[in-house]
């Protein structure tokens, strides 16, 4: 069980980044193929800033038993 928890806690914080990376890779691989069969619409890229409330929500996400315990201990001391 300890090895299972350790593997989960090691991987979980990076899952959001892995999801974005896999979506970007999927688009970059499929766009040239689709371009051969269909005329793709032109598009522009728009970047957004993260709302401060979302940063707080991300900060309060589950990060594992040990890290959450450390966070709560620091909050109690401060």
Gaussian input, Z-matrix of N, CA and C with variables (Angstrom, degrees):
# hf/3-21g

backbone

0 1
 N
 C     1     B1
 C     2     B2     1     A1
 N     3     B3     2     A2     1     D1
 C     4     B4     3     A3     2     D2
 C     5     B5     4     A4     3     D3
 N     6     B6     5     A5     4     D4
 C     7     B7     6     A6     5     D5
 C     8     B8     7     A7     6     D6
 N     9     B9     8     A8     7     D7
 C    10    B10     9     A9     8     D8
 C    11    B11    10    A10     9     D9
 N    12    B12    11    A11    10    D10
 C    13    B13    12    A12    11    D11
 C    14    B14    13    A13    12    D12
 N    15    B15    14    A14    13    D13
 C    16    B16    15    A15    14    D14
 C    17    B17    16    A16    15    D15
 N    18    B18    17    A17    16    D16
 C    19    B19    18    A18    17    D17
 C    20    B20    19    A19    18    D18
 N    21    B21    20    A20    19    D19
 C    22    B22    21    A21    20    D20
 C    23    B23    22    A22    21    D21
 N    24    B24    23    A23    22    D22
 C    25    B25    24    A24    23    D23
 C    26    B26    25    A25    24    D24
 N    27    B27    26    A26    25    D25
 C    28    B28    27    A27    26    D26
 C    29    B29    28    A28    27    D27
 N    30    B30    29    A29    28    D28
 C    31    B31    30    A30    29    D29
 C    32    B32    31    A31    30    D30
 N    33    B33    32    A32    31    D31
 C    34    B34    33    A33    32    D32
 C    35    B35    34    A34    33    D33
 N    36    B36    35    A35    34    D34
 C    37    B37    36    A36    35    D35
 C    38    B38    37    A37    36    D36
 N    39    B39    38    A38    37    D37
 C    40    B40    39    A39    38    D38
 C    41    B41    40    A40    39    D39
 N    42    B42    41    A41    40    D40
 C    43    B43    42    A42    41    D41
 C    44    B44    43    A43    42    D42
 N    45    B45    44    A44    43    D43
 C    46    B46    45    A45    44    D44
 C    47    B47    46    A46    45    D45
 N    48    B48    47    A47    46    D46
 C    49    B49    48    A48    47    D47
 C    50    B50    49    A49    48    D48
 N    51    B51    50    A50    49    D49
 C    52    B52    51    A51    50    D50
 C    53    B53    52    A52    51    D51
 N    54    B54    53    A53    52    D52
 C    55    B55    54    A54    53    D53
 C    56    B56    55    A55    54    D54
 N    57    B57    56    A56    55    D55
 C    58    B58    57    A57    56    D56
 C    59    B59    58    A58    57    D57
 N    60    B60    59    A59    58    D58
 C    61    B61    60    A60    59    D59
 C    62    B62    61    A61    60    D60
 N    63    B63    62    A62    61    D61
 C    64    B64    63    A63    62    D62
 C    65    B65    64    A64    63    D63
 N    66    B66    65    A65    64    D64
 C    67    B67    66    A66    65    D65
 C    68    B68    67    A67    66    D66
 N    69    B69    68    A68    67    D67
 C    70    B70    69    A69    68    D68
 C    71    B71    70    A70    69    D69
 N    72    B72    71    A71    70    D70
 C    73    B73    72    A72    71    D71
 C    74    B74    73    A73    72    D72
 N    75    B75    74    A74    73    D73
 C    76    B76    75    A75    74    D74
 C    77    B77    76    A76    75    D75
 N    78    B78    77    A77    76    D76
 C    79    B79    78    A78    77    D77
 C    80    B80    79    A79    78    D78
 N    81    B81    80    A80    79    D79
 C    82    B82    81    A81    80    D80
 C    83    B83    82    A82    81    D81
 N    84    B84    83    A83    82    D82
 C    85    B85    84    A84    83    D83
 C    86    B86    85    A85    84    D84
 N    87    B87    86    A86    85    D85
 C    88    B88    87    A87    86    D86
 C    89    B89    88    A88    87    D87
 N    90    B90    89    A89    88    D88
 C    91    B91    90    A90    89    D89
 C    92    B92    91    A91    90    D90
 N    93    B93    92    A92    91    D91
 C    94    B94    93    A93    92    D92
 C    95    B95    94    A94    93    D93
 N    96    B96    95    A95    94    D94
 C    97    B97    96    A96    95    D95
 C    98    B98    97    A97    96    D96
 N    99    B99    98    A98    97    D97
 C   100   B100    99    A99    98    D98
 C   101   B101   100   A100    99    D99
 N   102   B102   101   A101   100   D100
 C   103   B103   102   A102   101   D101
 C   104   B104   103   A103   102   D102
 N   105   B105   104   A104   103   D103
 C   106   B106   105   A105   104   D104
 C   107   B107   106   A106   105   D105
 N   108   B108   107   A107   106   D106
 C   109   B109   108   A108   107   D107
 C   110   B110   109   A109   108   D108
 N   111   B111   110   A110   109   D109
 C   112   B112   111   A111   110   D110
 C   113   B113   112   A112   111   D111
 N   114   B114   113   A113   112   D112
 C   115   B115   114   A114   113   D113
 C   116   B116   115   A115   114   D114
 N   117   B117   116   A116   115   D115
 C   118   B118   117   A117   116   D116
 C   119   B119   118   A118   117   D117
 N   120   B120   119   A119   118   D118
 C   121   B121   120   A120   119   D119
 C   122   B122   121   A121   120   D120
 N   123   B123   122   A122   121   D121
 C   124   B124   123   A123   122   D122
 C   125   B125   124   A124   123   D123
 N   126   B126   125   A125   124   D124
 C   127   B127   126   A126   125   D125
 C   128   B128   127   A127   126   D126
 N   129   B129   128   A128   127   D127
 C   130   B130   129   A129   128   D128
 C   131   B131   130   A130   129   D129
 N   132   B132   131   A131   130   D130
 C   133   B133   132   A132   131   D131
 C   134   B134   133   A133   132   D132
 N   135   B135   134   A134   133   D133
 C   136   B136   135   A135   134   D134
 C   137   B137   136   A136   135   D135
 N   138   B138   137   A137   136   D136
 C   139   B139   138   A138   137   D137
 C   140   B140   139   A139   138   D138
 N   141   B141   140   A140   139   D139
 C   142   B142   141   A141   140   D140
 C   143   B143   142   A142   141   D141
 N   144   B144   143   A143   142   D142
 C   145   B145   144   A144   143   D143
 C   146   B146   145   A145   144   D144
 N   147   B147   146   A146   145   D145
 C   148   B148   147   A147   146   D146
 C   149   B149   148   A148   147   D147
 N   150   B150   149   A149   148   D148
 C   151   B151   150   A150   149   D149
 C   152   B152   151   A151   150   D150
 N   153   B153   152   A152   151   D151
 C   154   B154   153   A153   152   D152
 C   155   B155   154   A154   153   D153
 N   156   B156   155   A155   154   D154
 C   157   B157   156   A156   155   D155
 C   158   B158   157   A157   156   D156
 N   159   B159   158   A158   157   D157
 C   160   B160   159   A159   158   D158
 C   161   B161   160   A160   159   D159
 N   162   B162   161   A161   160   D160
 C   163   B163   162   A162   161   D161
 C   164   B164   163   A163   162   D162
 N   165   B165   164   A164   163   D163
 C   166   B166   165   A165   164   D164
 C   167   B167   166   A166   165   D165
 N   168   B168   167   A167   166   D166
 C   169   B169   168   A168   167   D167
 C   170   B170   169   A169   168   D168
 N   171   B171   170   A170   169   D169
 C   172   B172   171   A171   170   D170
 C   173   B173   172   A172   171   D171
 N   174   B174   173   A173   172   D172
 C   175   B175   174   A174   173   D173
 C   176   B176   175   A175   174   D174
 N   177   B177   176   A176   175   D175
 C   178   B178   177   A177   176   D176
 C   179   B179   178   A178   177   D177
 N   180   B180   179   A179   178   D178
 C   181   B181   180   A180   179   D179
 C   182   B182   181   A181   180   D180
 N   183   B183   182   A182   181   D181
 C   184   B184   183   A183   182   D182
 C   185   B185   184   A184   183   D183
 N   186   B186   185   A185   184   D184
 C   187   B187   186   A186   185   D185
 C   188   B188   187   A187   186   D186
 N   189   B189   188   A188   187   D187
 C   190   B190   189   A189   188   D188
 C   191   B191   190   A190   189   D189
 N   192   B192   191   A191   190   D190
 C   193   B193   192   A192   191   D191
 C   194   B194   193   A193   192   D192
 N   195   B195   194   A194   193   D193
 C   196   B196   195   A195   194   D194
 C   197   B197   196   A196   195   D195
 N   198   B198   197   A197   196   D196
 C   199   B199   198   A198   197   D197
 C   200   B200   199   A199   198   D198
 N   201   B201   200   A200   199   D199
 C   202   B202   201   A201   200   D200
 C   203   B203   202   A202   201   D201
 N   204   B204   203   A203   202   D202
 C   205   B205   204   A204   203   D203
 C   206   B206   205   A205   204   D204
 N   207   B207   206   A206   205   D205
 C   208   B208   207   A207   206   D206
 C   209   B209   208   A208   207   D207
 N   210   B210   209   A209   208   D208
 C   211   B211   210   A210   209   D209
 C   212   B212   211   A211   210   D210
 N   213   B213   212   A212   211   D211
 C   214   B214   213   A213   212   D212
 C   215   B215   214   A214   213   D213
 N   216   B216   215   A215   214   D214
 C   217   B217   216   A216   215   D215
 C   218   B218   217   A217   216   D216
 N   219   B219   218   A218   217   D217
 C   220   B220   219   A219   218   D218
 C   221   B221   220   A220   219   D219
 N   222   B222   221   A221   220   D220
 C   223   B223   222   A222   221   D221
 C   224   B224   223   A223   222   D222
 N   225   B225   224   A224   223   D223
 C   226   B226   225   A225   224   D224
 C   227   B227   226   A226   225   D225
 N   228   B228   227   A227   226   D226
 C   229   B229   228   A228   227   D227
 C   230   B230   229   A229   228   D228
 N   231   B231   230   A230   229   D229
 C   232   B232   231   A231   230   D230
 C   233   B233   232   A232   231   D231

   B1=1.4544
   B2=1.5270
   B3=1.3367
   B4=1.4586
   B5=1.5285
   B6=1.3286
   B7=1.4606
   B8=1.5262
   B9=1.3232
   B10=1.4610
   B11=1.5244
   B12=1.3287
   B13=1.4665
   B14=1.5215
   B15=1.3213
   B16=1.4598
   B17=1.5301
   B18=1.3337
   B19=1.4613
   B20=1.5110
   B21=1.3361
   B22=1.4617
   B23=1.5227
   B24=1.3238
   B25=1.4570
   B26=1.5215
   B27=1.3218
   B28=1.4473
   B29=1.5293
   B30=1.3181
   B31=1.4587
   B32=1.5251
   B33=1.3058
   B34=1.4645
   B35=1.5286
   B36=1.3393
   B37=1.4708
   B38=1.5277
   B39=1.3181
   B40=1.4579
   B41=1.5310
   B42=1.3205
   B43=1.4633
   B44=1.5282
   B45=1.3103
   B46=1.4683
   B47=1.5312
   B48=1.3364
   B49=1.4586
   B50=1.5352
   B51=1.3346
   B52=1.4677
   B53=1.5241
   B54=1.3205
   B55=1.4660
   B56=1.5270
   B57=1.3316
   B58=1.4681
   B59=1.5208
   B60=1.3250
   B61=1.4619
   B62=1.5281
   B63=1.3273
   B64=1.4686
   B65=1.5299
   B66=1.3420
   B67=1.4628
   B68=1.5232
   B69=1.3302
   B70=1.4654
   B71=1.5266
   B72=1.3174
   B73=1.4628
   B74=1.5311
   B75=1.3248
   B76=1.4600
   B77=1.5278
   B78=1.3249
   B79=1.4650
   B80=1.5259
   B81=1.3372
   B82=1.4650
   B83=1.5204
   B84=1.3363
   B85=1.4561
   B86=1.5204
   B87=1.3165
   B88=1.4581
   B89=1.5187
   B90=1.3029
   B91=1.4645
   B92=1.5305
   B93=1.3475
   B94=1.4705
   B95=1.5328
   B96=1.3260
   B97=1.4702
   B98=1.5207
   B99=1.3129
   B100=1.4638
   B101=1.5267
   B102=1.3162
   B103=1.4602
   B104=1.5323
   B105=1.3249
   B106=1.4657
   B107=1.5277
   B108=1.3335
   B109=1.4630
   B110=1.5249
   B111=1.2962
   B112=1.4673
   B113=1.5157
   B114=1.3020
   B115=1.4580
   B116=1.5250
   B117=1.3098
   B118=1.4606
   B119=1.5252
   B120=1.3104
   B121=1.4535
   B122=1.5266
   B123=1.3188
   B124=1.4633
   B125=1.5269
   B126=1.2838
   B127=1.4560
   B128=1.5141
   B129=1.2977
   B130=1.4562
   B131=1.5218
   B132=1.2945
   B133=1.4547
   B134=1.5185
   B135=1.3151
   B136=1.4546
   B137=1.5270
   B138=1.3239
   B139=1.4612
   B140=1.5239
   B141=1.2955
   B142=1.4589
   B143=1.5220
   B144=1.3218
   B145=1.4623
   B146=1.5231
   B147=1.3170
   B148=1.4559
   B149=1.5256
   B150=1.3091
   B151=1.4553
   B152=1.5286
   B153=1.3264
   B154=1.4629
   B155=1.5268
   B156=1.3333
   B157=1.4629
   B158=1.5206
   B159=1.3308
   B160=1.4512
   B161=1.5162
   B162=1.3302
   B163=1.4603
   B164=1.5230
   B165=1.3280
   B166=1.4622
   B167=1.5271
   B168=1.3427
   B169=1.4583
   B170=1.5242
   B171=1.3329
   B172=1.4617
   B173=1.5205
   B174=1.3431
   B175=1.4570
   B176=1.5278
   B177=1.3344
   B178=1.4572
   B179=1.5263
   B180=1.3458
   B181=1.4586
   B182=1.5085
   B183=1.3175
   B184=1.4514
   B185=1.5208
   B186=1.3075
   B187=1.4593
   B188=1.5159
   B189=1.2815
   B190=1.4590
   B191=1.5085
   B192=1.2923
   B193=1.4602
   B194=1.5260
   B195=1.3189
   B196=1.4687
   B197=1.5177
   B198=1.3357
   B199=1.4661
   B200=1.5255
   B201=1.3243
   B202=1.4709
   B203=1.5226
   B204=1.3243
   B205=1.4604
   B206=1.5147
   B207=1.3264
   B208=1.4604
   B209=1.5244
   B210=1.3364
   B211=1.4683
   B212=1.5236
   B213=1.3556
   B214=1.4591
   B215=1.5268
   B216=1.3306
   B217=1.4611
   B218=1.5247
   B219=1.3387
   B220=1.4698
   B221=1.5164
   B222=1.3344
   B223=1.4727
   B224=1.5173
   B225=1.3433
   B226=1.4750
   B227=1.5132
   B228=1.3407
   B229=1.4662
   B230=1.5247
   B231=1.3398
   B232=1.4701
   B233=1.4250
   A1=110.94
   A2=115.97
   A3=119.31
   A4=110.68
   A5=117.36
   A6=120.33
   A7=110.83
   A8=116.74
   A9=121.54
   A10=110.32
   A11=116.76
   A12=120.36
   A13=111.33
   A14=116.61
   A15=120.49
   A16=110.73
   A17=117.56
   A18=120.97
   A19=112.39
   A20=116.57
   A21=121.54
   A22=110.55
   A23=117.12
   A24=121.04
   A25=112.01
   A26=117.24
   A27=120.67
   A28=111.31
   A29=117.72
   A30=122.57
   A31=113.41
   A32=118.57
   A33=122.50
   A34=114.59
   A35=120.67
   A36=119.01
   A37=113.65
   A38=118.08
   A39=121.35
   A40=113.06
   A41=118.78
   A42=121.30
   A43=112.65
   A44=118.66
   A45=121.53
   A46=110.10
   A47=116.45
   A48=120.91
   A49=110.37
   A50=117.16
   A51=120.64
   A52=111.24
   A53=117.58
   A54=120.95
   A55=110.57
   A56=117.50
   A57=120.41
   A58=111.27
   A59=116.57
   A60=120.69
   A61=110.91
   A62=117.09
   A63=118.76
   A64=111.15
   A65=117.90
   A66=120.16
   A67=111.47
   A68=116.80
   A69=120.62
   A70=110.60
   A71=116.72
   A72=120.41
   A73=110.46
   A74=116.34
   A75=120.90
   A76=110.44
   A77=117.29
   A78=121.01
   A79=111.73
   A80=116.67
   A81=119.20
   A82=111.92
   A83=118.06
   A84=120.78
   A85=112.08
   A86=117.49
   A87=121.05
   A88=114.52
   A89=117.89
   A90=120.30
   A91=112.48
   A92=120.52
   A93=119.51
   A94=113.23
   A95=117.08
   A96=120.40
   A97=109.95
   A98=116.50
   A99=120.10
   A100=111.13
   A101=116.83
   A102=121.36
   A103=110.97
   A104=117.18
   A105=120.62
   A106=111.68
   A107=117.41
   A108=121.40
   A109=113.93
   A110=116.60
   A111=121.52
   A112=109.72
   A113=115.05
   A114=118.66
   A115=107.75
   A116=115.49
   A117=120.73
   A118=110.68
   A119=115.51
   A120=120.43
   A121=109.17
   A122=116.60
   A123=119.70
   A124=108.12
   A125=115.87
   A126=119.52
   A127=109.83
   A128=114.61
   A129=121.68
   A130=107.79
   A131=115.94
   A132=121.32
   A133=109.30
   A134=115.63
   A135=121.55
   A136=107.64
   A137=116.53
   A138=121.45
   A139=108.84
   A140=116.22
   A141=121.89
   A142=109.77
   A143=115.72
   A144=121.21
   A145=108.41
   A146=116.52
   A147=121.27
   A148=108.95
   A149=115.49
   A150=121.60
   A151=109.40
   A152=117.44
   A153=120.44
   A154=111.83
   A155=117.05
   A156=119.50
   A157=110.85
   A158=117.14
   A159=119.97
   A160=111.07
   A161=117.22
   A162=120.39
   A163=109.38
   A164=116.91
   A165=120.74
   A166=109.40
   A167=117.70
   A168=120.64
   A169=111.25
   A170=116.76
   A171=120.24
   A172=109.70
   A173=116.76
   A174=121.17
   A175=111.12
   A176=116.91
   A177=120.82
   A178=113.04
   A179=117.90
   A180=121.05
   A181=110.68
   A182=115.63
   A183=121.91
   A184=109.87
   A185=117.51
   A186=121.78
   A187=111.77
   A188=117.34
   A189=120.17
   A190=110.83
   A191=115.05
   A192=121.45
   A193=110.99
   A194=117.22
   A195=120.65
   A196=111.13
   A197=117.66
   A198=120.23
   A199=111.82
   A200=116.86
   A201=118.46
   A202=110.24
   A203=117.14
   A204=120.11
   A205=111.66
   A206=116.39
   A207=120.34
   A208=111.29
   A209=116.74
   A210=119.74
   A211=111.39
   A212=116.03
   A213=119.28
   A214=111.08
   A215=117.24
   A216=119.79
   A217=111.19
   A218=116.37
   A219=120.44
   A220=110.04
   A221=117.88
   A222=120.84
   A223=111.10
   A224=117.66
   A225=120.41
   A226=111.90
   A227=117.02
   A228=120.52
   A229=111.46
   A230=116.82
   A231=121.19
   A232=112.67
   D1=-38.22
   D2=-178.95
   D3=-63.43
   D4=-39.99
   D5=179.04
   D6=-66.20
   D7=-36.88
   D8=177.98
   D9=-64.13
   D10=-49.43
   D11=178.41
   D12=-61.32
   D13=-41.20
   D14=-179.56
   D15=-61.94
   D16=-45.56
   D17=178.49
   D18=-62.45
   D19=-41.39
   D20=179.41
   D21=-64.93
   D22=-46.64
   D23=-177.62
   D24=-68.84
   D25=-27.50
   D26=177.83
   D27=-73.65
   D28=-35.03
   D29=-174.37
   D30=-91.87
   D31=-34.13
   D32=-170.97
   D33=-55.84
   D34=-43.28
   D35=-178.63
   D36=-61.92
   D37=-21.82
   D38=-177.50
   D39=-96.13
   D40=-1.18
   D41=-174.20
   D42=-62.45
   D43=-39.15
   D44=179.40
   D45=-63.60
   D46=-43.22
   D47=178.94
   D48=-64.75
   D49=-42.17
   D50=178.85
   D51=-62.42
   D52=-37.80
   D53=179.57
   D54=-64.74
   D55=-45.72
   D56=178.05
   D57=-63.62
   D58=-40.76
   D59=-179.46
   D60=-64.89
   D61=-41.69
   D62=-178.95
   D63=-69.26
   D64=-35.85
   D65=176.30
   D66=-65.02
   D67=-41.48
   D68=178.97
   D69=-65.82
   D70=-41.48
   D71=179.47
   D72=-65.39
   D73=-40.89
   D74=178.36
   D75=-61.02
   D76=-44.37
   D77=179.45
   D78=-64.72
   D79=-42.68
   D80=-177.99
   D81=-68.12
   D82=-28.68
   D83=178.13
   D84=-79.62
   D85=-35.39
   D86=-174.03
   D87=-90.42
   D88=-22.62
   D89=-177.16
   D90=-60.98
   D91=-46.30
   D92=178.97
   D93=-63.16
   D94=-34.85
   D95=178.66
   D96=-67.49
   D97=-46.30
   D98=178.87
   D99=-63.95
   D100=-33.64
   D101=-179.77
   D102=-61.30
   D103=-31.98
   D104=179.27
   D105=-67.40
   D106=-34.02
   D107=-175.01
   D108=-98.67
   D109=-34.58
   D110=-177.62
   D111=-129.26
   D112=144.83
   D113=174.50
   D114=-79.21
   D115=118.64
   D116=-177.76
   D117=-82.75
   D118=147.05
   D119=175.72
   D120=-72.03
   D121=145.14
   D122=174.20
   D123=-75.65
   D124=149.31
   D125=-178.26
   D126=-145.24
   D127=160.74
   D128=176.68
   D129=-118.00
   D130=152.03
   D131=178.98
   D132=-94.43
   D133=134.69
   D134=178.10
   D135=-121.56
   D136=131.91
   D137=178.19
   D138=-106.14
   D139=139.30
   D140=179.71
   D141=-117.59
   D142=150.16
   D143=173.83
   D144=-88.65
   D145=155.03
   D146=179.38
   D147=-86.45
   D148=133.92
   D149=176.91
   D150=-66.47
   D151=144.78
   D152=-179.01
   D153=-61.43
   D154=-32.67
   D155=178.58
   D156=-64.92
   D157=-37.06
   D158=178.31
   D159=-68.11
   D160=-34.39
   D161=177.39
   D162=-62.76
   D163=-40.59
   D164=178.03
   D165=-64.46
   D166=-42.17
   D167=178.74
   D168=-63.59
   D169=-40.46
   D170=177.95
   D171=-64.81
   D172=-38.79
   D173=-179.93
   D174=-64.54
   D175=-30.80
   D176=-178.38
   D177=-91.41
   D178=4.23
   D179=178.03
   D180=-65.38
   D181=157.22
   D182=177.19
   D183=-67.30
   D184=124.49
   D185=179.95
   D186=-120.82
   D187=7.37
   D188=-178.36
   D189=117.15
   D190=160.25
   D191=-175.42
   D192=-63.26
   D193=-47.46
   D194=-175.21
   D195=-68.35
   D196=-47.63
   D197=-177.80
   D198=-64.99
   D199=-40.38
   D200=178.84
   D201=-65.05
   D202=-38.66
   D203=176.80
   D204=-62.42
   D205=-41.13
   D206=177.71
   D207=-64.32
   D208=-42.39
   D209=178.99
   D210=-60.81
   D211=-46.17
   D212=-178.63
   D213=-65.91
   D214=-35.28
   D215=178.05
   D216=-65.57
   D217=-41.02
   D218=178.78
   D219=-66.11
   D220=-40.86
   D221=179.52
   D222=-64.84
   D223=-38.09
   D224=179.29
   D225=-67.93
   D226=-36.41
   D227=-179.30
   D228=-72.55
   D229=-35.87
   D230=-174.19
   D231=-87.51

